[in-house]
């Protein structure tokens, strides 16, 4: 991999560190990372298979699991399913005036 590897590592570490902390990465960080990777491919600095390996490695370094493993564990973690919305089934004026 060419000279952009260290820079890509830094982007990947920031990106996946946010994920490890349980937050969704900001869109701007995601788009910058994607743009930089596309530019590297366009300029011939890196290839798509090299990028895939880099992303897999950085993701594993940060989260301790592969991207596929993390996706499999997160499929069942839909937080919307844990919230009970039954209190909102009646109209608001009935809930307020009780």
Secondary structure, DSSP 4 states (H G I P E B T S, - for coil): --TTHHHHHHHHHHHHHHHHTT-PPPHHHHHHHHHHHHHHHHTTSS-HHHHHHHHHHHHHHHHSS-HHHHHHHHTT--GGGGS--GGGSS-HHHHHH-
